Amino acid sequence: MSGNAAALVEPAPIVACTISRNVQEFDLLIEDMEAELGESWGDLSIDDAIAFFGQPDAETLEFIAVAMDEEDEANLARYAEVIRKAASNGIKAIVIAEEVSPIALHQLLKMGAEEFVPYPLPEGALHDAIERLRVPEPEPEAAAPRPPTSYAGSGRDHEGVVLAVHGLAGGVGATTLAINLAWELVNVEKDNPPSVCLLDLDLQFGTVSTYLDLPRREAVYELLSDTESADEESFTAAMISFNEKLQVLTAPSDMLPLDLVSDEDIRRIIAMARAKFDYVVIDMPKTVVLWTETVLQAAHVYFAPVELDMRSAQNTLRMIRALKSEELPVDRLRYVLNRAPKFTDLNGKSRVKRMAESLDISIEVLLPDGGKQVVQAGDHGLPLAESAPKSPLRKEIAKLAKSVHDVNQSAETAAK
């Protein structure tokens, strides 16, 4: 009788599958899958996976664990198709990757992968990823607004000022302006210095870390690739301090696609930065991307450095046309002329006036040529205030920082 009863017991349904070229190469994954699911999981080759999704046995699948290493990048399109097909069938995907390039991971995440876990698997990493997959998404109307985050250093709720710097041509000194503006702001008051962070959002060729001699952290990529689960702790961990005053989010260590992050990702990062710092300075890529609009809308001032040449004039005209065509706030742009003519150069000053009139813009900030001192400061990893404090360029940026701070203080006083 007991034997017949045992025969009637159905095997546990398969709730997960590993998909790989050879799962035996991922022995730690096998151990963790057994620990988490017992016998309720199976294994498929990459070639069998797509066909399996259409079978009745696949109806009980909660997720798949796609395991791959650097050898599999040559077959990346096949893995991406598996993830896309799984997502279309309501099956979530975890990518288990060993020495796979960030660009390849980005493609898989775009195809619908929900989670990424590095291999060898860190202790508890697979368990945590599975738990996140199983958390039901909240109904939109049930989502409660998050309370404002208080910055421990100030004793008040923060809504920091966002200052973006977007060079309209190569070599116009946008990064130099962003770095030195941030440093001057953090030193604008000796008794009560404001808190300042500098975000390098040029994901491909960002050089803030080079100019400040800072290491690039892997935590930056982890933050950018999963901002939805980021909190104040992970945001702070991704940043690095310069001279114990300025907090910097460097560009990632690898060159990444500019669409690695969405406009919602950038919105979250800016919100976290504003909640924690008085001033948020953003060094933008020269390329206009989908999330440029997000920064433009969030910025209190959007600095647009140019030079007195034809390429800057043409690029400025293109930028204005693009913003107007999308009905974006073109009036947010504040034009900064780098390497401006000297006071005694009347011919040069006349050219500046003609350029502004022809473009129908106002050039509000004139910065002198920093010359070799700028190059030397970058090579030594220091702001101009530390390497060449008497530089005319440094003095003008300091005036700009003081002006920004005074306006902000006046606005805060009027609001009280």
C-alpha positions as CSV (number, residue, x, y, z in Angstrom):
1,M,0.0,0.0,0.0
2,S,2.7,2.5,0.9
3,G,4.6,1.7,-2.3
4,N,1.5,2.5,-4.3
5,A,1.1,5.8,-2.4
6,A,4.7,6.7,-3.1
7,A,4.2,6.0,-6.8
8,L,1.3,8.5,-6.9
9,V,3.4,11.3,-5.5
10,E,4.2,13.7,-8.4
11,P,7.7,15.1,-8.7
12,A,8.1,18.7,-7.6
13,P,7.5,21.2,-10.5
14,I,10.5,22.8,-12.1
15,V,10.6,26.4,-11.0
16,A,14.0,27.3,-12.4
17,C,16.6,26.3,-15.1
18,T,20.2,27.0,-15.6
19,I,21.1,27.7,-19.2
20,S,24.8,27.6,-20.3
21,R,27.2,26.1,-22.7
22,N,28.4,23.7,-20.0
23,V,26.9,24.0,-16.5
24,Q,29.7,21.7,-15.1
25,E,32.1,24.7,-15.5
26,F,29.9,26.5,-12.9
27,D,30.1,24.1,-10.0
28,L,29.4,26.8,-7.4
29,L,26.2,27.7,-9.3
30,I,25.1,24.0,-9.1
31,E,25.7,23.9,-5.4
32,D,23.8,27.2,-4.8
33,M,20.9,26.1,-7.0
34,E,20.6,22.8,-5.1
35,A,20.7,24.7,-1.7
36,E,18.0,27.1,-2.8
37,L,15.6,24.9,-4.8
38,G,16.5,21.3,-4.0
39,E,15.3,19.2,-6.9
40,S,13.0,21.8,-8.3
41,W,15.4,23.0,-11.0
42,G,16.8,21.7,-14.2
43,D,19.5,22.5,-16.8
44,L,19.3,23.3,-20.4
45,S,21.8,23.9,-23.1
46,I,21.7,27.3,-24.9
47,D,20.4,25.5,-28.1
48,D,17.5,23.8,-26.3
49,A,16.3,26.7,-24.2
50,I,14.2,28.6,-26.7
51,A,12.3,25.5,-27.8
52,F,11.6,24.6,-24.1
53,F,9.9,27.9,-23.3
54,G,7.0,26.9,-25.6
55,Q,6.4,23.6,-23.9
56,P,3.8,23.0,-21.1
57,D,6.6,22.1,-18.6
58,A,7.9,25.7,-18.9
59,E,4.6,27.1,-17.4
60,T,5.9,26.6,-13.9
61,L,9.2,28.4,-14.5
62,E,9.8,31.4,-12.3
63,F,13.2,32.3,-13.5
64,I,16.3,31.1,-15.5
65,A,19.9,31.5,-14.5
66,V,22.0,32.2,-17.6
67,A,25.6,31.3,-16.9
68,M,28.4,32.5,-19.3
69,D,32.0,33.4,-19.4
70,E,34.3,35.4,-21.7
71,E,34.2,32.5,-24.3
72,D,30.5,33.0,-24.7
73,E,30.7,36.6,-25.8
74,A,31.2,35.4,-29.4
75,N,27.7,33.9,-29.1
76,L,26.2,36.9,-27.3
77,A,23.3,37.3,-29.8
78,R,22.1,33.8,-28.9
79,Y,22.2,34.4,-25.2
80,A,20.4,37.7,-25.7
81,E,17.7,35.9,-27.7
82,V,17.2,33.4,-24.9
83,I,16.7,36.2,-22.4
84,R,14.3,38.1,-24.7
85,K,12.3,35.0,-25.3
86,A,12.1,34.2,-21.6
87,A,11.0,37.7,-20.8
88,S,8.2,37.5,-23.5
89,N,7.0,34.4,-21.7
90,G,6.9,36.1,-18.3
91,I,10.1,34.2,-17.1
92,K,12.6,36.4,-15.3
93,A,16.3,36.0,-15.9
94,I,19.5,36.2,-13.8
95,V,22.8,36.5,-15.6
96,I,25.7,34.7,-13.9
97,A,28.8,36.1,-15.6
98,E,32.5,35.4,-15.2
99,E,34.9,37.9,-16.9
100,V,32.2,39.2,-19.3
101,S,32.7,42.7,-20.6
102,P,30.4,45.5,-19.3
103,I,29.1,46.2,-22.8
104,A,28.0,42.5,-23.2
105,L,26.2,42.7,-19.8
106,H,24.6,45.9,-20.8
107,Q,23.2,44.2,-23.9
108,L,21.7,41.3,-21.9
109,L,20.2,43.7,-19.4
110,K,18.6,45.6,-22.3
111,M,17.1,42.4,-23.5
112,G,15.2,41.9,-20.2
113,A,17.6,40.3,-17.7
114,E,16.5,41.3,-14.2
115,E,19.6,40.6,-12.2
116,F,23.4,40.2,-12.6
117,V,25.5,38.2,-10.3
118,P,29.3,37.8,-10.8
119,Y,31.0,34.4,-10.8
120,P,32.5,33.0,-8.7
121,L,29.3,33.6,-6.7
122,P,29.8,35.7,-3.6
123,E,28.3,34.2,-0.4
124,G,24.5,34.6,-0.5
125,A,24.5,36.5,-3.8
126,L,22.3,34.0,-5.6
127,H,19.9,33.8,-2.7
128,D,19.5,37.6,-2.6
129,A,18.9,37.8,-6.3
130,I,16.2,35.1,-6.2
131,E,14.5,36.9,-3.3
132,R,14.5,40.2,-5.2
133,L,12.9,38.4,-8.2
134,R,10.2,37.0,-6.0
135,V,9.2,40.3,-4.5
136,P,5.9,41.4,-6.2
137,E,5.9,44.8,-7.9
138,P,3.8,47.3,-5.9
139,E,0.7,48.8,-7.4
140,P,1.4,52.3,-8.7
141,E,-1.3,53.8,-6.5
142,A,0.1,52.0,-3.4
143,A,3.6,53.5,-3.7
144,A,4.0,56.0,-0.9
145,P,6.2,59.1,-1.5
146,R,9.7,58.8,0.1
147,P,10.4,61.2,2.9
148,P,13.2,63.7,2.2
149,T,16.6,62.5,3.2
150,S,18.5,64.6,5.8
151,Y,22.2,65.1,5.4
152,A,23.9,64.4,8.7
153,G,26.4,67.2,8.2
154,S,24.0,70.0,8.0
155,G,21.1,69.2,10.3
156,R,18.4,70.1,7.7
157,D,16.5,68.5,4.8
158,H,18.4,69.0,1.6
159,E,17.3,70.0,-1.9
160,G,20.8,70.7,-3.3
161,V,21.6,73.1,-6.2
162,V,22.4,71.3,-9.4
163,L,25.0,72.8,-11.7
164,A,25.7,71.0,-15.0
165,V,28.6,71.7,-17.3
166,H,28.2,70.7,-20.9
167,G,31.0,71.6,-23.4
168,L,29.6,72.4,-26.8
169,A,32.9,71.5,-28.6
170,G,36.0,69.5,-27.8
171,G,38.7,71.1,-25.7
172,V,36.6,74.1,-24.5
173,G,37.5,73.3,-20.9
174,A,34.3,71.9,-19.6
175,T,35.9,69.4,-17.2
176,T,38.4,71.9,-16.0
177,L,35.5,74.3,-15.2
178,A,33.4,71.5,-13.5
179,I,36.3,70.4,-11.3
180,N,37.4,73.8,-10.3
181,L,33.9,75.1,-9.8
182,A,33.2,72.2,-7.4
183,W,36.4,72.8,-5.5
184,E,35.8,76.6,-5.2
185,L,32.3,75.9,-3.9
186,V,33.5,73.5,-1.2
187,N,35.9,76.2,-0.1
188,V,33.7,79.2,-0.5
189,E,33.1,79.6,3.2
190,K,35.8,78.8,5.8
191,D,33.5,78.7,8.9
192,N,30.5,76.9,7.4
193,P,31.6,75.2,4.1
194,P,28.8,73.8,2.0
195,S,28.8,70.1,1.1
196,V,29.6,69.5,-2.6
197,C,29.7,66.5,-4.9
198,L,31.0,66.2,-8.4
199,L,29.4,63.6,-10.8
200,D,31.3,62.6,-13.9
201,L,28.6,61.4,-16.2
202,D,30.8,61.1,-19.3
203,L,30.6,57.3,-19.1
204,Q,33.1,56.8,-22.0
205,F,35.9,59.3,-21.7
206,G,35.3,61.0,-18.3
207,T,38.6,62.4,-17.0
208,V,37.6,63.8,-13.6
209,S,39.4,60.9,-11.9
210,T,42.6,61.7,-13.9
211,Y,42.5,65.4,-13.2
212,L,42.1,64.7,-9.4
213,D,44.3,61.7,-9.3
214,L,41.5,59.4,-8.0
215,P,41.1,55.7,-8.6
216,R,38.0,54.5,-10.5
217,R,35.8,52.1,-8.5
218,E,33.9,49.1,-9.7
219,A,31.1,50.2,-7.4
220,V,30.4,53.0,-9.9
221,Y,29.3,50.5,-12.5
222,E,27.3,48.5,-10.0
223,L,25.5,51.7,-9.0
224,L,24.8,52.8,-12.6
225,S,23.6,49.4,-13.7
226,D,21.1,49.0,-10.9
227,T,20.0,52.4,-9.6
228,E,16.5,51.1,-8.7
229,S,17.9,49.2,-5.7
230,A,20.5,51.8,-4.8
231,D,20.2,53.6,-1.5
232,E,22.2,56.2,0.3
233,E,24.7,53.7,1.5
234,S,25.5,52.3,-1.9
235,F,25.5,55.8,-3.4
236,T,28.0,56.9,-0.8
237,A,30.1,53.7,-1.3
238,A,30.5,54.4,-5.0
239,M,31.9,57.9,-4.3
240,I,35.5,58.8,-3.3
241,S,36.7,61.8,-1.4
242,F,39.2,64.3,-2.7
243,N,41.2,65.9,0.1
244,E,38.5,64.9,2.6
245,K,36.3,67.8,1.3
246,L,34.9,67.1,-2.2
247,Q,33.0,63.9,-2.9
248,V,33.4,62.6,-6.4
249,L,31.5,60.0,-8.4
250,T,34.1,59.1,-11.1
251,A,33.4,57.7,-14.5
252,P,33.4,53.9,-14.7
253,S,36.7,52.1,-15.2
254,D,35.6,50.7,-18.5
255,M,34.3,52.6,-21.5
256,L,30.5,52.0,-21.5
257,P,27.6,52.8,-23.8
258,L,26.1,56.2,-23.1
259,D,22.7,54.5,-23.0
260,L,23.8,52.2,-20.2
261,V,21.7,54.5,-18.0
262,S,18.1,55.7,-18.7
263,D,16.6,59.0,-17.9
264,E,15.1,57.4,-14.8
265,D,18.5,56.2,-13.7
266,I,19.9,59.7,-13.9
267,R,16.9,61.1,-12.2
268,R,17.4,58.8,-9.2
269,I,21.2,59.6,-9.0
270,I,20.5,63.4,-9.1
271,A,17.8,63.0,-6.5
272,M,20.1,61.0,-4.1
273,A,22.9,63.6,-4.7
274,R,20.5,66.6,-4.0
275,A,19.3,64.9,-0.8
276,K,22.8,64.6,0.5
277,F,24.7,67.7,-0.7
278,D,24.3,71.5,-0.9
279,Y,25.7,71.6,-4.4
280,V,25.8,68.9,-7.1
281,V,28.2,69.7,-10.0
282,I,27.7,67.4,-13.1
283,D,30.3,67.0,-15.8
284,M,28.3,66.1,-18.9
285,P,29.4,64.2,-22.0
286,K,29.7,66.4,-25.2
287,T,27.3,64.0,-26.9
288,V,23.6,64.7,-26.5
289,V,21.8,61.6,-25.2
290,L,18.3,60.6,-24.1
291,W,19.0,61.6,-20.5
292,T,20.5,65.0,-21.4
293,E,17.0,66.4,-21.1
294,T,16.7,65.0,-17.6
295,V,19.8,66.8,-16.4
296,L,18.7,70.0,-18.2
297,Q,15.4,69.9,-16.5
298,A,17.0,69.2,-13.1
299,A,19.8,71.8,-13.3
300,H,19.4,75.2,-11.7
301,V,22.2,76.4,-14.0
302,Y,23.4,74.6,-17.2
303,F,26.8,76.0,-18.1
304,A,27.7,75.7,-21.8
305,P,31.4,76.4,-22.3
306,V,32.4,77.6,-25.8
307,E,35.4,79.2,-27.5
308,L,35.6,82.1,-29.9
309,D,35.7,80.0,-33.1
310,M,33.5,78.8,-35.9
311,R,33.0,75.2,-34.5
312,S,31.7,76.5,-31.2
313,A,29.4,78.9,-33.0
314,Q,28.0,76.2,-35.2
315,N,27.6,73.7,-32.4
316,T,25.8,76.3,-30.2
317,L,23.4,76.9,-33.1
318,R,22.7,73.2,-33.4
319,M,22.2,72.9,-29.7
320,I,19.7,75.8,-29.6
321,R,17.8,74.4,-32.6
322,A,17.6,70.9,-31.1
323,L,16.3,72.2,-27.7
324,K,13.7,74.4,-29.4
325,S,12.5,71.6,-31.7
326,E,11.8,69.5,-28.6
327,E,10.3,72.5,-26.7
328,L,13.0,72.2,-24.0
329,P,14.1,75.1,-21.8
330,V,16.8,76.6,-23.9
331,D,16.9,79.6,-21.5
332,R,18.5,77.3,-18.9
333,L,21.8,77.5,-20.8
334,R,24.4,79.9,-19.5
335,Y,27.2,80.4,-22.0
336,V,30.8,80.5,-20.7
337,L,33.5,81.7,-23.1
338,N,36.8,80.0,-22.4
339,R,40.1,81.6,-23.5
340,A,38.3,84.9,-23.7
341,P,40.2,87.9,-25.1
342,K,42.2,90.0,-22.7
343,F,40.8,93.3,-21.5
344,T,43.1,95.3,-23.8
345,D,42.2,93.2,-26.9
346,L,39.5,95.5,-28.4
347,N,39.4,93.5,-31.6
348,G,38.8,90.3,-29.7
349,K,36.0,91.9,-27.6
350,S,34.3,93.0,-30.7
351,R,34.4,89.5,-32.1
352,V,32.8,88.2,-28.8
353,K,30.0,90.8,-29.2
354,R,29.4,89.8,-32.9
355,M,29.3,86.1,-32.0
356,A,26.7,86.7,-29.3
357,E,24.6,88.8,-31.5
358,S,24.7,86.4,-34.5
359,L,23.6,83.5,-32.2
360,D,21.1,85.7,-30.3
361,I,22.6,84.6,-27.0
362,S,24.2,86.3,-24.0
363,I,27.7,85.3,-23.0
364,E,27.6,85.8,-19.3
365,V,31.0,84.4,-18.1
366,L,34.4,85.2,-19.6
367,L,37.3,83.0,-18.6
368,P,40.9,83.9,-19.5
369,D,43.3,81.4,-21.0
370,G,44.8,79.2,-18.2
371,G,47.7,78.3,-20.4
372,K,50.3,75.7,-19.2
373,Q,49.1,76.0,-15.6
374,V,45.9,74.1,-16.5
375,V,47.8,71.3,-18.2
376,Q,50.2,71.1,-15.2
377,A,47.3,71.1,-12.7
378,G,45.7,68.2,-14.6
379,D,49.0,66.2,-14.8
380,H,49.5,66.6,-11.1
381,G,45.9,65.7,-10.2
382,L,45.1,69.0,-8.4
383,P,42.6,71.9,-8.8
384,L,44.0,75.2,-9.8
385,A,43.5,76.6,-6.3
386,E,46.0,74.0,-5.0
387,S,48.6,74.1,-7.9
388,A,48.3,77.7,-9.2
389,P,46.2,79.8,-6.7
390,K,47.2,83.1,-8.4
391,S,46.1,81.9,-11.9
392,P,43.7,84.5,-13.5
393,L,41.5,81.5,-14.6
394,R,41.3,80.3,-11.0
395,K,40.4,83.7,-9.8
396,E,37.5,84.0,-12.3
397,I,36.2,80.6,-11.4
398,A,36.3,81.5,-7.7
399,K,34.3,84.6,-8.5
400,L,31.8,82.5,-10.3
401,A,31.5,80.1,-7.4
402,K,31.1,83.0,-5.0
403,S,28.3,84.4,-7.2
404,V,26.5,81.1,-7.4
405,H,26.7,80.7,-3.6
406,D,25.6,84.2,-2.8
407,V,22.5,83.8,-5.1
408,N,21.7,80.5,-3.4
409,Q,22.1,82.0,0.1
410,S,19.9,84.9,-0.8
411,A,17.2,82.6,-2.2
412,E,17.3,80.5,1.0
413,T,17.0,83.6,3.2
414,A,14.0,84.9,1.2
415,A,12.3,81.5,1.5
416,K,12.5,81.4,5.3
